[in-house]
Amino acid sequence: MKIKKLCGALLSAVMTASLLTGCGNGSDSAETTETTTEAIVEAASPKVTVDGTKFIVDGKELIINGVNTPWQNWNEFGSDSFQPEFWDSHFADLHAIGVNAVRVWVNCDSMVSIKLKPSGQVREVVEKHWTDVDKLFEIAEKHQIYLMPTLLSFDHCKNGQYVDRWRAVITDDTAMQSYIDSYVKPFAERYGSNPYLLGIDLMNEPDWVIENAECGRLPKENLSKFFAKCTSAIHETNPDALVTVGMGMVKYNSDNEKYMGNVVSDEVMKSYAGDNACLDFYSVHYYDWMRSYMGCPFDLSPTDFGLDGTKPAFLGEFGLGDGQTYEYAYENTLANGWNGSMMWCSNNGAEHADVWADLEIATKKVESLYPDKVYPLGKN
C-alpha cells in the first residue's frame, strides 16, 4: 500500500509537469521537464517497506548485509557512557565494507533509561535516552546504515534487583499498558518514519524468558500477548514503522510439528490485539549448537528451517560453527532465499573477539554480488 502511494505521488508529479510543459515553448518545456525529473530523483526515499517476502526501497529490492553492534557500553543510551564518536567511527568503518544494517540494543537490562515503579508501571523515561537515540539515528543516516533498535532483552527478566518489575510488564495488564503508552508509542512516534529505521525489534531472545528458571519461566502466552499489544500499538501510532521480535530459536517462531509453536504468528498475535498485531518480518537467531536439532539456515531456505514463508526473513543474529566462515554464511543464506544476515558481533564492546578481517571478506563479497540490492539508491 505504501509503495503504491509513493508511485502514485511520483506519477502525479510527472502528469503535473506534462500539463505545465504544454503551456510553454519548446525551450521552456525541456527546462521544466528536466527540473521536474531532478525533483523526482531527489524525492527518492531510503525508507524500507515490505512487499510480500521482500524488503523494498524506492521500488527496488533491499537485502540485509548487516551486523550486530549491540552496544559499546552496556545500557549506554541514557547514561553518561554513551560515546557518539565511537558510533560515528564504527559506522564509517562498517559502511566502507558494505554493511548496510546494524542491530543495536537501546536498553540492555535494569532501569537506566526506563524507570519503573514497584508495580511495574513506568515512572519515567529519562530524556537523555531520547537524545542519545536521536544522535544514533543521525549518525546512521550519515553512513547509510539502517538501524534495528532492540527495546528489551531477556536480561530484563533475569534474577536481580528489579526483576519483579520487568516481569510485571509482561504479565500484568496495567504495567504492560503503562510501558506501551510511556515508551513503545513514543518510540514509534519519534522514529517510526525515520528513513533509516529498518524495524523495531521488541525483545532480544524472549525464548529464554520461557525456558530459563533465572528468567522466570513465564508462560509463552504472556509473551505472545505482550508482543501483540506492542505491535498493534506501534502500527496504530505510526503505520510507517516495521516491527519484529528477535527470537533466539526457530522452535518458538514456527508451527512445525516438532517445535513449540509460533508465539508470534499472525493467528496468535491477532487473537490478542486485532489485525494490527502482525509482525512485518522475521529475524530469528542461530548458533551452531542448534544444528543437530533445528538444522542450519546457511544450508536451508526459511521454510525448510521452519518459518512460514509469508514474510521477509533474515538472521537477526548468528554465530559460526567449526569450519564455517562469514563468507559462507552470508552468501549461502542469500542463495537459499533469506533476505540477509547479521553476524554477532562487529565490535569489541561486547564479549566476543574481533573478527573484522573475516567479516570484511563476507560483506564486501555480498556488496560486489548484489550492489543494487545492498544500496538500492546508490552508495554515497
C-alpha positions in Angstrom: 0.0 0.0 0.0 2.8 2.4 0.9 4.6 1.6 -2.3 1.5 2.3 -4.4 1.1 5.7 -2.6 4.7 6.6 -3.4 4.4 5.6 -7.0 1.1 7.5 -7.3 2.7 10.6 -5.9 5.5 10.4 -8.4 3.1 9.8 -11.3 1.1 12.8 -10.2 4.2 14.9 -10.3 5.0 13.7 -13.8 1.5 14.4 -15.0 1.5 17.9 -13.5 4.8 18.5 -15.2 3.3 17.4 -18.5 0.5 19.9 -18.2 2.9 22.7 -17.3 5.2 22.0 -20.3 2.2 22.1 -22.6 1.7 25.8 -21.8 5.2 27.0 -22.9 7.5 27.0 -25.9 9.9 24.1 -26.6 12.7 25.6 -24.7 10.6 26.2 -21.6 9.2 22.7 -21.9 12.6 21.0 -21.9 13.8 23.1 -19.0 10.7 22.4 -16.9 10.8 18.6 -17.6 14.5 18.5 -16.6 13.8 20.3 -13.4 10.8 18.1 -12.6 12.9 15.0 -13.3 15.6 16.2 -10.9 12.9 16.8 -8.2 11.6 13.3 -8.6 15.1 11.8 -8.3 15.7 13.9 -5.2 12.3 12.7 -3.7 13.5 9.1 -3.7 13.4 7.9 -0.1 15.6 5.3 1.6 12.6 4.3 3.8 12.1 0.5 3.9 8.8 -1.1 3.2 7.6 -4.7 2.8 6.1 -6.3 -0.3 5.3 -10.0 0.2 8.6 -11.6 1.2 10.9 -8.8 0.1 12.1 -5.6 1.6 11.7 -2.7 -0.8 13.3 0.8 -1.0 12.0 3.1 -3.7 10.5 0.3 -5.7 13.8 -1.8 -5.6 14.6 -4.8 -3.5 16.8 -4.4 -0.4 18.9 -7.2 1.1 20.3 -7.0 4.6 24.1 -7.1 4.6 24.2 -6.5 8.3 25.8 -6.9 11.7 25.1 -6.7 15.4 26.8 -3.9 17.2 24.7 -4.5 20.2 26.4 -1.9 22.5 29.7 -0.2 23.0 28.9 0.2 26.7 26.1 -1.7 28.4 23.0 0.4 28.9 24.6 3.4 27.3 21.6 5.1 25.8 20.5 7.4 28.6 23.7 7.2 30.7 27.0 9.0 30.8 28.7 6.1 28.9 27.2 6.9 25.5 30.0 7.8 23.2 28.8 9.3 19.8 32.4 9.3 18.5 32.6 5.5 18.7 29.4 5.0 16.8 30.4 7.6 14.2 33.8 5.9 13.6 32.4 2.4 13.7 29.5 3.1 11.3 32.0 4.7 8.9 34.1 1.5 9.0 31.1 -0.7 8.5 29.9 1.4 5.6 33.3 1.1 4.0 33.0 -2.7 3.9 29.4 -2.7 2.5 27.4 -3.2 5.7 24.0 -1.5 5.4 22.2 -2.5 8.6 23.0 -2.7 12.3 21.1 -4.1 15.2 21.6 -2.1 18.5 20.2 -2.8 21.9 18.9 0.6 23.1 18.0 -1.0 26.5 20.0 -3.9 28.0 18.6 -4.5 31.4 17.8 -2.9 34.8 16.3 0.7 34.9 18.9 3.1 33.4 16.6 4.7 30.9 13.1 3.3 31.7 12.4 3.6 35.4 9.6 1.5 36.8 7.5 1.7 39.9 7.3 -1.3 42.2 4.1 -2.2 40.4 5.9 -2.4 37.1 4.2 0.8 35.8 6.6 3.3 34.2 7.6 6.2 36.4 9.9 7.9 33.9 11.8 7.6 30.6 14.8 9.7 31.1 15.2 12.5 28.5 18.8 11.7 27.8 17.7 8.3 26.4 15.8 10.1 23.6 18.6 12.5 22.8 21.1 9.6 22.7 19.0 7.6 20.4 18.3 10.7 18.3 22.1 11.0 17.9 22.4 7.3 16.9 19.9 7.8 14.1 21.7 10.9 12.9 25.0 9.0 12.7 23.3 6.1 11.0 21.8 8.3 8.3 25.2 9.9 7.8 26.7 6.5 7.0 23.7 4.9 5.1 23.2 2.4 7.9 19.7 1.0 8.6 19.0 0.6 12.3 17.2 -2.2 14.1 16.9 -0.9 17.6 16.1 -3.7 20.2 13.9 -2.3 23.0 14.3 -5.1 25.6 16.2 -8.3 26.3 15.6 -11.5 28.2 18.2 -9.9 30.5 15.5 -7.6 31.9 13.7 -10.7 33.3 16.8 -12.3 34.8 17.0 -12.5 38.6 18.1 -9.2 40.0 17.1 -6.1 41.9 14.3 -5.0 39.6 13.2 -8.4 38.1 9.7 -8.4 39.5 9.0 -5.0 37.9 10.1 -6.1 34.5 8.3 -9.5 34.7 5.2 -7.5 35.6 5.5 -5.5 32.3 5.0 -8.9 30.6 2.4 -10.5 32.9 0.3 -7.6 34.3 -2.1 -5.8 32.0 -1.8 -2.4 33.8 2.1 -2.5 33.8 2.1 -3.7 30.2 -0.1 -0.8 29.1 1.9 1.7 31.0 5.1 0.5 29.2 3.3 0.7 25.9 1.9 4.2 26.5 5.0 5.6 28.1 7.7 4.1 25.9 6.6 2.0 22.9 4.2 4.6 21.4 6.6 7.5 21.9 9.4 5.4 20.3 7.1 4.8 17.3 6.1 8.4 17.1 9.7 9.6 17.3 11.4 7.1 15.0 8.8 5.2 13.1 9.0 7.4 10.0 12.8 7.8 10.2 14.2 6.8 6.7 16.9 4.7 8.4 14.7 2.7 10.6 14.8 -0.9 9.4 12.4 -2.1 12.0 11.7 -2.1 15.8 12.9 -5.3 17.5 10.7 -5.7 20.5 12.8 -8.0 22.5 16.1 -10.0 22.3 15.6 -13.7 22.6 12.4 -14.0 24.7 12.8 -17.8 24.4 15.0 -17.7 27.5 12.2 -16.0 29.5 10.1 -19.1 28.7 12.8 -21.7 29.3 15.2 -20.5 31.9 14.4 -20.5 35.6 16.6 -17.4 36.2 14.3 -15.5 33.8 11.1 -16.6 35.5 9.9 -19.3 33.0 7.0 -17.0 32.2 4.2 -18.6 30.1 4.6 -18.1 26.4 1.1 -16.9 26.2 2.1 -13.9 28.3 4.9 -13.1 25.8 2.6 -13.5 22.8 0.1 -11.1 24.3 2.9 -8.6 25.2 4.3 -8.7 21.6 0.8 -8.4 20.1 -0.1 -5.4 22.2 3.2 -3.7 21.5 3.0 -4.4 17.7 -0.6 -3.2 17.5 0.3 0.0 19.3 3.2 0.7 17.0 1.2 0.1 13.8 -1.6 2.3 15.1 0.7 5.0 16.3 2.9 5.1 13.1 2.0 2.9 10.2 5.4 3.6 8.7 7.2 1.6 11.4 8.0 -2.1 10.8 8.1 -4.5 13.7 9.8 -7.8 14.6 10.9 -9.9 17.5 14.5 -11.3 17.7 13.6 -14.9 18.5 16.5 -16.9 19.8 15.4 -20.2 18.4 13.2 -21.0 15.4 11.3 -23.5 17.5 9.3 -20.6 19.0 9.0 -19.0 15.6 7.5 -22.0 13.8 4.4 -24.1 13.7 6.4 -27.1 12.6 5.0 -30.1 14.5 8.4 -30.9 16.1 8.7 -27.4 17.6 6.9 -25.4 20.4 4.5 -23.3 18.2 5.0 -19.9 16.7 4.4 -17.4 19.6 4.5 -14.5 17.1 2.3 -15.9 14.3 -0.4 -13.8 12.7 -3.1 -16.0 14.2 -1.8 -15.9 17.7 -1.0 -12.2 17.7 -4.3 -11.2 16.2 -6.2 -13.2 18.8 -4.7 -10.9 21.5 -4.7 -7.5 19.8 -6.6 -7.4 16.5 -5.5 -7.1 12.8 -2.7 -4.6 13.5 -0.8 -7.1 15.7 1.1 -8.8 12.9 4.9 -8.7 12.7 6.2 -7.3 9.5 9.2 -9.6 9.2 11.0 -12.4 11.0 14.5 -12.1 12.5 15.3 -15.4 14.0 18.7 -16.2 15.6 21.0 -19.1 15.0 24.1 -20.6 16.8 25.7 -23.8 15.8 24.6 -25.7 18.9 21.1 -25.7 17.3 22.3 -27.6 14.2 21.5 -31.1 15.3 18.0 -30.3 16.4 16.9 -27.5 14.1 19.2 -27.7 11.1 21.5 -24.9 9.8 20.0 -21.9 8.0 23.1 -21.5 5.9 22.0 -24.6 4.1 18.2 -24.3 4.3 15.6 -22.0 3.0 13.4 -20.1 5.5 10.6 -22.5 5.1 12.9 -25.6 5.3 14.2 -24.1 8.5 10.7 -23.9 9.9 9.4 -20.4 9.1 6.0 -19.9 7.4 7.3 -18.2 4.3 4.8 -15.4 4.4 7.2 -12.5 5.4 10.7 -11.3 4.8 13.1 -13.3 7.0 16.7 -12.9 7.9 19.2 -14.0 10.5 18.9 -11.2 13.1 21.9 -12.7 15.0 24.1 -15.6 14.3 27.4 -17.2 15.2 29.6 -19.7 13.3 30.3 -23.4 13.8 33.6 -25.2 13.4 35.0 -24.8 9.9 32.4 -22.2 8.8 33.3 -18.7 7.6 31.3 -15.5 7.4 31.7 -15.6 3.6 30.0 -19.0 3.5 27.2 -17.9 5.9 26.4 -14.6 4.2 26.4 -16.0 0.7 24.5 -19.1 1.4 21.7 -17.5 3.4 21.0 -15.3 0.4 21.4 -18.2 -2.1 18.8 -20.1 0.0 16.2 -17.4 -0.1 16.8 -15.5 3.1 16.7 -11.7 3.0 20.2 -11.4 4.6 22.1 -11.8 7.8 23.5 -10.0 10.8 26.5 -11.6 12.5 27.3 -11.4 16.2 29.2 -9.1 16.7 31.2 -6.3 14.9 33.0 -4.7 17.8 34.9 -5.5 20.9 32.5 -3.6 23.1 30.7 -6.9 23.7 32.3 -10.1 24.9 33.4 -11.5 21.6 36.7 -11.4 19.8 37.4 -9.2 16.9 36.6 -11.0 13.6 36.8 -7.9 11.4 39.0 -9.5 8.7 36.6 -12.4 8.1 33.6 -10.0 8.3 35.1 -7.7 5.7 35.6 -10.5 3.2 32.0 -11.6 3.6 30.2 -8.2 3.4 32.4 -6.9 0.6 31.6 -10.1 -1.4 27.9 -9.6 -0.9 28.2 -6.0 -1.9 30.1 -7.0 -5.1 27.5 -9.6 -6.0 24.4 -7.5 -5.2 25.4 -3.8 -5.3 21.9 -2.6 -6.3 20.3 -4.6 -3.5 22.7 -3.6 -0.8 22.4 0.1 -1.8 19.2 0.4 -3.9 19.6 4.2 -4.0 23.4 4.0 -4.7 26.3 4.1 -2.2 27.5 7.5 -1.1 
